[in-house]
């Protein structure tokens, strides 16, 4: 198999590393340059944020397990229903 116009990335699967071709595309010129310049700082800031705060999640999980953090299932259900507009 011949792949042209691609780069190769090593992907680890267990103890093995496999070379996987990744197709790269030229950036689209359809987006206006102004939009790109305006959104670029926000996109960089968003990319720098972690997906979630694992330490805080572990802390809250421990507090729930110890009974130190009150949990009201009815209130949570109400908030979920309100957020989703009561749609089923």
Number of C-alpha atoms within 10 A of each C-alpha: 3 3 9 9 9 12 12 11 12 12 11 10 8 6 6 8 11 12 11 12 14 13 11 10 8 5 7 7 7 6 9 9 10 9 9 11 10 10 11 12 11 11 11 10 9 11 10 9 9 8 8 8 9 10 9 10 11 11 11 14 13 13 13 13 10 9 10 10 12 8 10 8 9 9 10 11 11 12 13 12 13 11 10 10 9 10 7 5
